[in-house]
C-alpha cells in the first residue's frame, strides 16, 4: 500500500520550490526515512489514510469477534470480560483511529489542492500530528496484553466503571488518549491556519468548496472539545492514581459530572465525524449530477448551525441519568432543532439531483447510499431525541443501530466515496469500476443486514454491550452477524481496488470527472509532489 | 508574495518528538501503575525538551535568515491564537467542574432538588461550600481553606503587574528601545519566578497547615487541578519569556517583526486572565 509512486520530479517545481530556497530542498530521503521525515501534505495525507485503513481492519476484527459471539444465544467463543474489551476497543479504535484520521488524511491531501495552497500552513507540525498517532494507538492496543486486560468499560468510559472498577491498564489508556488528543488539536490548528491564510488570491470564504468549509468548522469543533476530553481523562487519572474525588460522591464529586464532561466533548465529536462527510458528498453529487450544488450558502450556514447546536445538546445522551426536568426539556428541544439544518442539507442534495444528468460511477454510488442511509440514521436519532421515548430506547440495540447508521453508511461510506472520487487525482488511474461496484453493493447489503435488524431487537428490549441475550432475539442477531461478516469480508475488495489503482489502471486526465469543478482538477493526475507553488488565480464560476 | 510561501524541508524533529512523547507517556504509565519507570519518564521528558529546543532553534534560524514572509507570519499568528483557544477550553473543563460541583453536585448531596436521589446516600450530610465535610467515611475534608486575602492576593498583584511590565517591554521593543525592553522583560521573568515561589509556599501551607490535599474531597481536587495546571502554565510561560530575554540579548527581533515575542506575550496574558478567574472563583467566592 505504501507505494504511492513517487511522482517524477518536475523541473520547474524543483527550482521554484519554496520561493528560491533551493537549499531548503536538499536530496530527499528515500525509503522509510522519506515517510518518517516528510513535510509534504500529500505524503502525510497518504500516511494518515494508510494508518486509518489499518485501524479500520483492526477495529473491524474486534467487531467480528463481537458479532461471532452474538451469532447465537449463550456464551460460545469468548469470556464476558474479553467481550467487554472487544466492544470497548472496537469503538475507541474506529472513532479515534479509523474515522477521524481518515478525514484528516483527506483534508491533508485535498484542502491545499482545493484552495490552491502550496502545502499545509505548518508542514512540520503536520508531520508531528501524524506520527503521534502510531505511538498513541500502539500504546492503546498494547493495553489488551496487560495484566487485567484492556479497557472494558465501553468507548464512553463512564466513571466509576473506568475509575474505581477499572483494570490497571486504564492509566495507559488515558495516556494514549492524551497523545491522540494532542495529535487532533495540532492537526486542527494546522487545517484552520491553512484555510484561513493560504487560499488562492481571489478566493473568498464563500468561494471555498464545501469540503473545505466543513473541515474549517470541524477543525474549530476539534480545537474546542479535544481539550475538554484531555481535561476529563486527566481527572480520571487523578481519581485513579492520586485519590481525588472528581467522580466520587463520597468526596463530594459526582459520577454524573463525568458524563456531562464526556458528552460535552462527545457530542461535537459526533459531528467531527460527520461534517467532513457532508463536504465530500457535497462535492460528489454535483459532479455526477452534472449540476451546480443547490443552495451553496445554505449548506455553509447549515453546517455552522449544526456546529453551534452541537454544544447545546450533550445531555441527550444522559436522559435516564436523573436530570432535572428542565434539563430534559432543554436538551430534547435543542436536539430536535438539529434536524432543521440537517434537513436543509438533505434537501439540497436531493434538489441538486433533481433533473440532473446523473451517472453512477463508484463515488456517486457511495454518495447516494450515504444520503439515503444517513437519513435513516438521522431519523432514528430524532426518535432518540424525544426524552420520554428515549427512556425506552436507552442502552438498547436501537441506539447501536442509530449510531452505526450514521457512522458506517454515513461517515465510512463518505470516506470511501471520497477515496474513489480522488483516487484518480492521487494515483493517476481510475479505480477498477467492476470491482468497485461489487465492493459497493456487497457493502450496502452487508451494512443493512447488520444494522437494520438491530432496530427491531433494540425496540424489543435487547440491551447493548452484553455478550448473551434472550432467545427471542436469536433470529435478528443471526442476521446481524451474517451481515457483519459479509460487510467485513467485502472491505477486502476495497483494499484490492485501492492497491490495483495505485499499481495501474486506466489513465486519468487532470480533470478526471467530467463535471468536476474545484481547483484540484486543474493540476495533473497524479498530482505532482509540489503543487501551486505559485498561487493560482481563482476565477469565480459564473452563476 | 506569489511563490514565496516557505515550505520547510524534511525534518527529523516531529518524528523524534512523537517518539520522545511516547517514551515519556509509557514511563509515566509504568510509574503510576507498577511503581517504577521514573528514569524512563525523565529520559522521555528530557528528550521532549531537547527536541522542542532544537525544533524551535530551526524555526528561529529560518526566521532570521528571512525565509518567512508576511503570509507565513499570519500562519504563525493563527496557529498561536487557536492554540491558546484550545488552552482556554482545557481550563474551561476544570472551571466547568468547579461550577457543576458547587451549583449541583454538592447541594444535591445535601438534599436540594426535586428528586433528591443523591440525598438518600448520606442523609445526615449538610451541603456547604467550601466542602469541609465530605459525606463519605474515610475521606477527611480540609481543616480550613486558604484565605484569598493573603498569599493569593499577593500573587494576583504580582501577575497583574507582570502583565503590565510585559506590555511596557513590548512597547519598548516596538519603539526600538532594546535595553528598556530587556530590563522590563527581565522584570517580568522575575515576577513570574516570584509567583511560582509563592505558589510553592502556598501549596506547602495547604498540605501541612490547612489539610487541603488532593485526597481531601472535591474541594482539594478542584483546588489543586485548577491551581496546579495554572502553575504549570506559569512555569512554561516563564521559560518562554526567559527564551525571549535571551533572544533580546542576542539582538534578535526588530521593532516591526518579533512575532516570537508577541506570541510569548499572548500566552502570558492568557495565563494572567486564567489566574483572575481562579482568584475569583477558587479563592474569593
Interface residues (C-beta under 8 A of the other chain):
Chain A: X16 X17 X18 X19 X20 X21 X24 X25 X26 X28 X29 X33 X34 X36 X37 X38 X39 X40 X117 X118 X119 X121 X122 X123 X124 X125 X127 X128 X131 X132 X134 X135 X136 X138 X139 X168 X169 X171 X172 X175 X176 X178 X179 X182 X185 X188 X189 X190 X192 X193 X194 X196 X197 X198 X201 X223 X224 X225 X226 X227 X228 X230 X231 X232 X234 X235 X237 X238 X240 X241 X242 X243 X244 X245 X246 X248 X249 X250 X251 X252 X253 X254 X256 X257 X260 X261 X264 X322 X324 X325 X530 X533 X534 X535
Chain B: X2 X3 X4 X5 X6 X7 X8 X9 X10 X11 X12 X13 X14 X15 X17 X18 X19 X21 X22 X25 X26 X28 X29 X32 X33 X55 X67 X69 X71 X74 X75 X78 X79 X82 X83 X85 X86 X87 X88 X89 X90 X91 X92 X93 X94 X96 X97 X100 X101 X104 X105 X106 X108 X109 X113 X114 X115 X117 X118 X121 X131 X134 X135 X136 X137 X138 X139 X214 X215 X217 X218 X219 X220 X221 X222 X224 X225
